[in-house]
């Protein structure tokens, strides 16, 4: 029985039609409990064949990837939401490619439904968000059903994803009085008058669940009650009463099956429920069990589900009603039987914990041990659930607080802490101790002074020899803290200490990376690379080796080896799908940085977008600040100033505290934007505050993003040669000491600009020519182009137009493939001032000019010989999205095969050449 909702059904039908045409859709269905959300979705889907369903369950909201397992039809073995999301994306690809079920229609979209999402586990919702964000040309429609989209239990990433402008939002209110009359007729209560329907609507708000309860409860007597205006209409009995009435009407074996199923969860196997229901079961999964299931289904208490065979409750309220009706003794007994039935260790312990009557130190120890095992594996959500249960079952205050604090840490690492302030306030109520101070320090990392004081207190309270795990955690946070302040040496020392104390359990999979980068920032990149020795291919690397490969890839730019950096970081990025989001963001950012410097700007934009998207999906935008800075640099260099400013503004919002890292990132983003806009005053405003940061050795180390040359150029343009020299000289000395050709090149360019501003043409000439000697050793085309451009402008102003034209044309040849519009325009103006036109044949080949950055990335990977599925894995998009891009690339380039595409692109010059 279904009535009304015509407008809502029309919205859903429109979304399905668009998905059928290859335009993936997102639908948010929201409304209070009992308003008919599930009924609406069920009626809309009808007999649709390609439907993947899942529902959140309040009692199982702490089971990691429980909802995702329903969608995938199997247990999810991933420990990282983004990796699980990629797995979900692949499953949707396969669903689109399979033949429809009998009676289905070819070409129908895959419809994904997550009901009661407010009760879904956090990891599943993050994985769902990750997958949904990457749908581009898929025949997929995703419906998320919630009571309130602002519910704090929903991850912020999912909330943003399903409240965007292009989302279809269906907000359900009560049924109108006319619809209530029809509903009454359908349920056998005919004769509901208009006034009676109006009064019923005013009394219930049109809530279908309440109305139906009243109609079924009162029958024809409801008409008489509604006809009276001197007394209030009857109140519906609780939903539990309805369920219990059905429960009381079934046979004892069926009632036992339903109760056992309620203890096992919202869905389970028939055999395990039957076994748990009886101390000495007969006919498990056979005749007796099937007969009981059939009776429960007829009573509306259970439904059949996919499984062996599987059973589930028709609505979470039915499940909750049965579970809470059980008395304490029976509930505990059933949980103990369930513990003997289930095979999963975590589930077994969960049932034993729920059966416990008061403290149980042995069980608490088992739960804590399993929780710590999960934590060591990076399964943070599962670890938190076990540790919280251990805390509840321990009577020892010290053990209870220790488990609670470890659980908080796991929640932090899982990205499952909605209100950091509230968590910190709760921790402050605990007794002073190392774990307490450590976690408060971890929660305060954006307040450097407070974080340092708390971590110092934690270190003083900790005996590293007796508590190596806590010592390693504190040391790891000190390493991160010093990294945020760009103190490379201290960062490396603390990371090294963390590894010595507990190499396999530092509560971060970035500790080796922090050590290596700290050494590089303190001027020891070459020695560190030599000490690393050979490492395996990323595909074959262990977790520790993959972290070292990530570090090596980010070390190589410090010694000028951008090709090696690309090789390492490309491999790491392709092999790190199962790692934490922070690791993958760092890998993508490092890869994008190397691509930016070698001139692969389209690829760099794709990977910065991936890093930003992943950080947003996991509600950790702060972990991608440097990627956002790089995106600002790229957009500014291409003349997309509005985009660059938007990125810079986000970074600036994080730089208000005492953290050096966000302040540096914001200064660089704004400084590079001002340079591209030809605004030296803006460059000074952005970068000059960096001079007040105290010792800047790590900030000026060659191999990091250069800024001293930009500030020197700006001061030279403003006639402040003394200030320019004061900034540039230390950088020149350090670049020479390191023998870093790229740093020497940019320093020579800045020196030439400074000497020209001073009027010393001979010194300027020497500086520019010195820069040219380094060009042969530098892989960065943009830096080389800026040197040629600056030298060409200098030569023109000294009257050497022919020589100037040669330098300017060299700059132009490098700038055109990069699409570096602002500097290309400056170059053309300089050429025009020389009385010259750009040489023919040096324009950007139209083959790539007509493609978007994403299309270029897809085209290059396809041309390299990868299959569509391999391209999808590389770029973390769906196969349908790859096919969509290919459908646009072929006509744009006038080719009709992958072979011809490869041949066409083979003639496009490499911007690194």
N, C-alpha and C positions, 0 to 999 in steps of 0.2 A: 504494500500500500504506500503510495506516494502522491502528494498533492502539492500544487503551487510551484513556486520557484522558477517561473518562466524566464525572468530576466537573467537569473544566475545560470540557468541551463544554456541560455543563448550565449553568454560570455564564454562558458566552457566549450561549447560547440565551435565557436569562432577560433579559440585557441587550438582546438584539435585540428581544424581545417588548415590553419597555418602550419602546424607541425606536420601534417600530411604532405604539405607542399615543400617541406624541407626547412621550415623556419622554426627552430626549437622554441618551446614556450615554457614559461614559469607561471604557475598559478598558486595564489595564496588564498585558501579558504579559511575564514576565521569566524568565530562566534562562540558564545558561552556554551557550557555543557548542556546537552539535551536539545540544542536548537535545530539539529538535523543535518549537521555537516557530513557525517558519515553516510546518512541516507541519501543526501544530494549526490555525493560522489558515486555511490553505488548505483543510483538510478541513471546518472550520466553515462557511466561505463557500460551498463547493460551487459550485452554479450561480447564486449570487446575482447579479442583474443590475445593481444600483446600487452598484457598488464602485469606489472611487477608491484606487489603490495607489501607493505610493512606497517606496523603500528607500534608506537611507543607504549611502554607499560611502566607505571609508576614504581612497581616493585622491582623492576629490572633496569632502572635508569642508570645504575652504576656498573652494569655489565658492558665492558668495552666492545663496540662493534656488534652489539646484539641486534639492533635494527638493520644494520648493513647485511648481516648474515641472512636475515629474512629476504632481503632484496636479491642477494646473490645465490640463495638456495644452498649455501654451504657455510661452514665456519670460516670467518676471516682470520687469517694468521698474521696479518700485518700489525705492527705496533705503532705505525705512524699514519696519521689521518690522511696526509697527502698521497702516500703510497696506496692506501686503501681506496682513496678516491680515484686514482689512476686505474686500479683494478675494476672499480665500478664502471668507469668510462669504457673500458674494454668490453665489459659484459653488455653494455648498451649497444656497442658496435656489433657484437655477435647477434644480439636480439634483432637488430634491424636487418641483418643479413639472412636470418633463418626464415624458412617458409612459414606462413601463418598456420595456426592450429586449424584442425578441421572446422569448417564453417566460417573461418576468418577470411578477411579480404586482403589480397596482396597490396602492399603499399601503405597499410595502416600504420600509424605511428606507434612507437612504444610508449605506453603510458606508465609513469612511475608515481605511485601514491605512497606517501608517508603520513599516516593518520596519527592523531594525538602526538604531534612532534614535540610538544612541551614535555613529554615524558620520555622521549627518546634519549639514548645515551649521547653524551657530548661528542665522543669520537666519531660516531656514525654521522651526526649532523655536520661535523667539519668535513668528513669525507664526501658527503653529499654535496656540500657547497663547493668543494674543490672541483667535483665532476661537472656540476651544473654550469659553473663559470666558464668551462671550456667547450661548451656546446656551441657550434657555429652554424652548421648546415645539416644538422641531424634531424631525423624524423622522431623526435623525442619530446614528450610533454611531461613535465614534472609538477605534480600537485602536492603541496605541503598543507596539511590541515592542522590548525592550532586553535586554541581557545582565545589567546591574546598574543599578537605578534610582539608585544612589548614585554612578554614574560621573561623574567631575568634568567630562567633556565635555558633559554634559547641563545646560542652563540651569536655574538654581534655580527660575525661574517654572514651567517645565514639570514639574519634579520635584514641586513643591508641588501643582500642578494635578492630577497623576496619582497622588498618594498621599493625597488627601483622603478623608474618611470615606465619601463616597458613590461612590467609584471601585470598580469591580470589578477586583480584583487576582488574576491567575492566575499563580501561581509554579510553574514546571515543574521537577520533579525527574526522576530516572531512572525508566525503565519498571520495573514490578514483574517478578519472575521469571516469573510466569504469562503476563505480556504478552510477555516475551522469547521464551517457547516458541512463542507464536502468531506472533511476528515471524519466528522461524526457519522455521516451517512455510511462511509466505507466501513466503519467499525460497528455498525448496527444500531447507532443511536440516531435514528431519523427524526425529523420534526424539530430540529434545532432552529429556533426562530432567529431573525436578525437581531432583535434586542438581546436575546439570550446569548447569541454568538458575540455581540459587542461586550456583554458583561463577562463572558468567559475570556475574551481577549484582554480586557482590563485586569482581570484577576490573575491571569497566568502570563501576561505579556506575549501570548501567542506561542510560548515555548512548546514545541511538539511533544517533547517527552513528558512534560507536566500535564498537558492536555490529554495525551493518550492515556496516561496513568489515571486521570480522573474519569475519562470515558469508560475505560475498562473496569475501574473500581466501582463507579456508581451506576453505570448502565442507564436505563431509562429514568432512574431516579434523579439523575443530574438535571434533567429538564425541569423537574419540579423545584429543585434547589435554586436553579438559575432564575426561575420565574419569580421567586421571592426577592424583594429588595430590602427587607427589614433585617435579614441576617446574611452573614458572609457565606459565600459558596464553600463547599467542603474543600479541605486541603488534601492533595494527593498523598497517599502513603509513600513511604520511602521506597526507593528503587530496590533496596535490600528486601523489603517485605515481599515485593513481587517475585524476586528471585527465590526467596526462601519458600514461598508458596509452591513454586514449581518443584523445588528441591524436595519438599515434603511429600509430593505426589508420586515420586518415582520409587522404584524398588530399592531395597537396601544395597544390592551389589552396584547398581547404577549410582546411587548416592555416594557410595564409597569411592567409585571411580572419579566422580566429579570433584569430590573433596581432595583426593590425592592429586588430581590434575591442578587444582588451585594452588597446592603447595609447591608443585614442580614449576609452575610459572604460567605465563599467558599461553604458551604453546609447548607441547612436549610430544613424545612418542606414546602410542597407545600401550605398548608392552611395558614401558617403564611405569606409566601411571597405574596400570593394572597390578603390577608387582608391588608398587608402593602402597596400594590400597588394601592389600591383604597380607597378613602375616604368613600364610601358607597358600599362595595363589594357585588356582587351577585354571588351565586353559589360557595361559598368558598369550595375548594377541591371537587367541583362537576363538572358538564359538562363544564362550561365556563373555569374553571381553568385547567382542563385536556386538553381541546382543545388548550389553550394557551401553555401549557407545550409541547404538541405534536408538535406544530409549532416551538417552540424554539429548541427542540431536532433535528428536521429536518434541521434547520438552523445552527446546530453545536454550539449553544450558551449555551445550558444546556444539562445535561444528567440525567437520573433517577438514584437514589441511594436508598440504603436500608433506610426505614423510614416509614412514615404513610400517604401518600408516601413521600419519600424524593427527593430532587433535589440538584444537585451540578453543578459546572462549569467543562467543560472537561479539562481545563488547567488553572493554576493560572493566566497566562497572559490574558486569556479571561476575567476572573473576574476583574483583575486590569484595563483592557482597558475600560470595561463598567463603573466601579466605578469612574475612574478619568475623564471620558467623561461627567459625570453628572455635571451640573453647580452648583455653591454654593447654590443657593436658592432651587433647586430641591433636591440636596443631603441632605440639612438640613431638608427639609420637610419629606423626606423619613426616615431619622433617627428618627424624632419625631414620625412618625407612627410606626416605628419598636419598639420604646420604649414602645408604647402602646400595642404592640402585644406580645412581649416576656414576659415570666413569671419570669425568673431569675433576681434577683435584680441587680446583678453585670452587666449583659448585658443591663438591662434597663438604668442604670446610664451611661454606656459606650455610648449608642446611644444618650442620652440627651447631654452628653459632646461633642460628635462629631457634634451635631446640634447647639451647642452654638455659638453665634457670639460675641466674646469678653468676658470679665470677668463676672462671675456669682457667687457671694459670697455664695448664698444659695446652689447652686448645688455643689460648691467646698466643703462646709461644709458636705453635704451628702456623697460625695465621700470620704472625709477624715474619716468620722465616720465609713463608711463601711470598709475602709482600715484598721482602727485600730481594728475593730471587727475581720477581717480576721487575723490580726497579733496576737491577743489574742488567736486565735484558732490554731496558728502555720501554717496558710496558707500563707506563706511568699510571694510567687510569686504573688498571687492574691492581697495581701495587697499592694505590691509595685506598681502594675498597677493602683490601685485606688488612691493611694497617689500622684503618678506622675500626674494623670489627675487633681486632686484637685489643685496641684501646678500650673498647666497651666491656670486654670480658676480663680485664685485669683489675685486681683490687690494689695492686701496687701502684701508688701515685707516680713514682718515678718511671715505671714501665709504661703506664698509661700516657703520661705526658710525652715521653720519648716517641711512642708510636704515633701519637697525634701530630707531633711536629714533623716526623718523617712523612706522614700522610699529606700534610700541608705542602711540603716540598714536592711531592709527587704531583699534587694538584697544580702547582705552579708550572712544573715541567710539562704537564699535559695541556697547559693553556686553559685550565678549567677553574680559574679563580676570577669571579665576576667583580668582586670588590676587595682590592688589595688592602684598603684602609680598614675594613671590617675584620679581615683576617689578621692583620697586624695587631689590632686592638684585642682580639681573642688570645693571641700568643702572649701579649703582655701580661695576661692574668696568670700565666704559668710561673713556676718557681724559677729564679735566675739559674742559668746554666749555659753550657756551651752551645747546645742545639738551639736554645731559645735565642741567644744573641746572634748566632749564625743566620737563622732564618729571618730575624728582624733586619739584619744587615742585607740579606739577599733581597728583601722586599723594599729596601731603601736605596737601591743602586742609583736611582736618579737624583739622589741627594748625597753627593760624594762625601762631604764631611761627616754626615751621620752614618753612612754606610761604613766608612773607614773606622769610626769609633766603635761601632757595634761588632764588626769583624775582628778588630783588635781585642775587644773584650772576650769574644768567643775563643780566640786563639789562646788568650791567657788562661781561660777556664778549661782548655782541652789539653790532655796529655797525648800527643800524637803517637807515642809508642803504644799506649794502652788503647787508644781510640783512633786507629789509622783512618777509618772511613770518615769520621767527622773531621779529622785533620786535613784529609785530602779535599773534602768539600770546602772547608774554609780557605785553604790555599787556592783552590780553583776560583773561588769568588774574588780573592785578592788579585789573582791574575786578570780576571775580567775587569775589575775595578781599575787597575793600573792601565789596562788596555784602553779603557774609556778616557783616560787622561793622557794617552799617548806616551806613557812611560815604558818604553820598550824593554829596557834591561830588567826593571822590577817585574814586569809582566812575565818575562821568560823565567826569572828565578822562582816566582811563586808557582807557575805551571810545572816547572821541573820538580819542585818539592811535592806537588800534588801527585805527580806520576810516581815518584819514589815511594810515597806513603801507600797508595792504593791504585796501581796502574789500571786495574779493570773496573774500578767503581769510584768515579769522581763526580757523579751526578751531572756530567756533561760529556757529550761526545765530541767536544771541540778543544779539549785540553791540550792535545798534541799540536793542534793548529795554533793555539794561543802561544805555546812555547816557541814554535818556529817563527811566527810573525814577530814576536817580541825580540828574538835574536836578530832578525833582519832589520827591525826598526832601530836597533842599537848599533848598527853598522857591521854586523857579523854575518851577512847573507852569504858571502862566498864560502867562508869556512863551514857554515851550517850546511850548505848544499853538499859540500864535499863529505861531511860527516854522515849525511843521510845514507849514502851508498845506493846500490841498486834497489829498486822497488818493482814489484810485479805489475803486470797489466791491471788496470782498475777492475776489470771484470773478475779477475782471480784474487783480488786483494781481500785480506781480512779487514774487519772494521778498523783496527788500529792502523793497518797499512793504508787503507783508503784515506784516513785522516792525515797521515804523513804525505800522501800524494796531493791532497788538497793544500797542505802547507807548502810542499815543493812547488806546486803550480803558482802559488802566490809569492813564493820567494824568487822565482826566476826573473820577474821584472826588476828586482833590485840589482841584478847583475846584467840587465839589458837583454835577456834571452826571452823575447816575446813568443817566438815560435815554440820553444819548449813549454812555455806557460800555456799556450793554446792547446798543445798536445795533452799535457797533464790534466788541465781543467776540463777539456772536452770529455776526456775519459771518465773523470770523477763525476761530472754532471750526469753522464749516461748511466753510471753504475750506482748512484746514491738514492735510488727511488725508495728504498726502505728505511732511510735515515730520517732523523728528526727534521722538522721544518727549518730550524735555525741552520742546520748543516747544509741543507739544500739551497737555502737563500744565499749563504756565503759562497757556495760552489757556483751558483748562477751569477752572482755579482762579480766574483773573481773572473769567471769566463767572459762576462760582458765587458769588464774592464780591459782584458787582454784584446778582445775583439775591437774595442774602441781604439786602442792604441795602434793596432796593425791596420786599421782602416776598414774593418768589416762592420760598418755602422748599422746596417740592417739587422745583422745577426745580434749585435749588441742590444739593439732596441727590443728584439724579441725576448732576449734573456733577462733584461731589466724588467720587462713587463711580467715575465714569469715570476721573478723574485717578489715584485710588489704584490702580485695576485696571491701568491702563496702566503705571504705575510698577512695579507688581509683575510684570507680564508681561515687562518689559524688564530685570528684576533691578536696578532703580535706585530703591529705595524712598525714598532721601534726597531725590529731586527733587520729591516730593509732600508734604513736611512741612507746608507752609502749607495745603495742601488738607486735610490731616488735622486741623490746628488748626481750620479752618473747619467741618469735620464735627463736631468736638467742640463748637464753639459752637452749631451747629444742634441737635444732639442734646440738649445741656444746656438750650437755650431751650425745647425741647419736652418736657422732663422725662424724657428717655431717658438717665438718669444712668449706667447701666452701659455703654451704648455710648459715651457721652462720655468716661468714664473709660478705656475701652479705647483710644480714639484718643489721649487725652492721655498715656497710659503709653508708647505707641510713640514719640511725639514726645520725651518726657522721656529715653528711652533714647539719643537722639542728642545730647543737650545736655550730655554730660559733659565735652566738651573746651572749647576756648577760643573756639568759634564763637559769635558773638552771635546769629546768625539762628536756630539751633535752640533756644538758650536763651530767646529772645524768644517763639518759637512755643510752646514748652512752657509758659512762664509764662502766656501768653494762654489756652491751652487749659485749664489748671488754674484760672486766675483766673475765667474765665467760667463754668466748672462750679461753682466755689464760690459765685459770685454767685447762680446759678440755684437752688442748694440753700439759699440764705439763710444762708450761713456766712461772716461777715465775717472771722473769724480765718483761714479757709482762703484768702480773697482776699489777705490781707496776706502770708501765707506764700508764696503763688504770685508775687505781683507786686512785693513790696517789694525783692527782689534786683535788680530792674531799675534801681533808683536807684543801684546801685553800678557801673553800666556806664560811668561817666564822662560825657563830653558826649553828650547825648541828643537833640540837635536833630532828627536824622533819625527817631528813634523817636517823637517827639511831634508830628511834622508832621501837621496836619489832612489828612484823606483816607486816612491809614493806619488800622489798627484801633485805636480809642481804648482807653486803659487808665488814664490818669491819673484820669479821673472815677470808675472802678471802685474804685481804691485810695483815693481821697478819700472816697467813700461808706463804704468799709469802716472807715477810721479814724474817721470821724464816728460810725458806729454803735458803735464801741468807746470812745467818749468821748475820743479823741485829736484834738481839734479843731486844735491847733497843727500837728500832722503833716499833717492833711488840708489845711490852708491852704497849707502849704509845697509840697505836691504840685500843688494845683489852680492856684495863682496863675500860674506860668509858662505853663501850658496856656491859661489865659484870655487872657493877653497875646498869645500866638502866634495863637490863634484870631481875636482881634480884628484883629491885624495882617494876617492873610490874608483877613479878611472871609468866613470859611467858616461858612455858616449852620448846618450840621449840627454842627460842632464847637462853635459858640457855644451851640447848643441843649443839648448834653450838658453843657457847662461850666456853663450856667445851672441845669440840674437839680442838678448836684453842689453848686453854690454855695448853692442854696436848701436842700438837705439839710444842708449844713454850718452855715448860719446858723440853721436851726431847731434843730440840736443845741446851738448856743451859747445858744439862748433869745432870739435877736433876731428876733422875728416880722416886724417891718417889713422888715428886710433880706431875710429869706427870701421874703416876699411879692413884693418887687421883683424878686428873682432869678427866681422862678417865672414871673412875668408877662413878664419879659424873654424867657425861654425861649419863651413862647407867641407872641411877636411873630416869632420865627424859624420857627415851625411851617409857616407858609404857603409858605416857601421851601425846605422840606425834604421830599425824596421818601421818606425812610426811615420806614416806619410803626412799627417796633419802637422806635426812638428817641423818636418822638412819643408812643407809648403809655406808655413809661416816665416821660416828663415828666408826662403827665396823671395817671399813677398816683401819682407822688411828690407832686405838687401836691394831688391829692385827699386823700391821707393826711394831709398837713400841714393842710389846711382842716378835716378831721374833728377832728384833735386840738386845733384852736383853736376848736371849737364851731360852725363854719359848715357844718352838715350838708347844707343844700340845695345850696350851691355845690360842696361836696365831691362830692355825688352826681353833679352834672353832669360834673365832671372824671373821676370814676371810670367813669361810663358811656361817656365818650369813649374812655378807655383800653380799656375792655372791647370796644367796637366795633372797635378796631384789633387787639386780641389774639386775638379769636375766629377770624378767618380764618387767622391764623398758626398756630393750635393751640399757642400759647405757654402750655402748661399751668401751670408754676410761677407765672408772673406773673398768669395768669388766676385762679388760686386765691387769690393775694394780693388781687387786685382784688375778688373776690367776698367775701372776709372783710372788706375795708374797707367794701363796700356794706352788708353785714350789720350791721357796727358802726354804720352810719348809719341803721339801721332800714329799709333799702331792699332791694328785690329787683331783679335785672337786668331791664331793660325787655324786654317781649315783642318777638319778631321780630328779636332781635339774635344768635340762636344761629347757629353756622356752618351754612350750607345743607347739607342731607343729601346733595345731589348729589355733592359732593367729599369729604364726611366718610367715605363708605363705600368710597372708592377708596384704594389704596396710593399712595405717592409715585410709583412708576414708572407705575402706571395713570393717575394724574393727568397726568403729563407726556405720555403717549401720547394721552390724551383731548384735551388742549389742542391738540396738534399736529394731530390728525385734524380737530378742530373748526375749525382755522384753514384747512383746505382741502388739506392735504398728503395725498398717496397713502401707502399702507402702505410702499412702497419708500422714499419720501422720508423718512418717519418713521424707518425703520430706519437710513437714512444719518445722519440728524440725531442719533439717540441711540446709534449704533454698536451696534445689535443686529440680529438676523436678522429677515427679513420674517415668518417663522413665529412668532417671539416677539411681534411686533406683532399678528399675527392672534390669538395666544393671549390677549393682553391685551384686545383688542377683544371676544373671546368672553366675557370676564368683565365688561367695562365695560357692555356693552349690557344684560344682565339686571340688573345692580346698579342701573342708572339707569332701567330700565324703558323703554328706547328700542329701536327696531329698524332705525334707519338713521343714516347719518352726518349727514344733514340735521337729524334730530331731536336727535341728540347736540349739534350746534352750537347749536340753538335752546335746548336745556336748559341748556347751559353759559353761554349769553349772559346768563342771569339771575343768574349767580353774581357777587357783587361782587368787583371787583379789589382785592386787599389793599393796593394802593398808593394807592387813593382815600381 
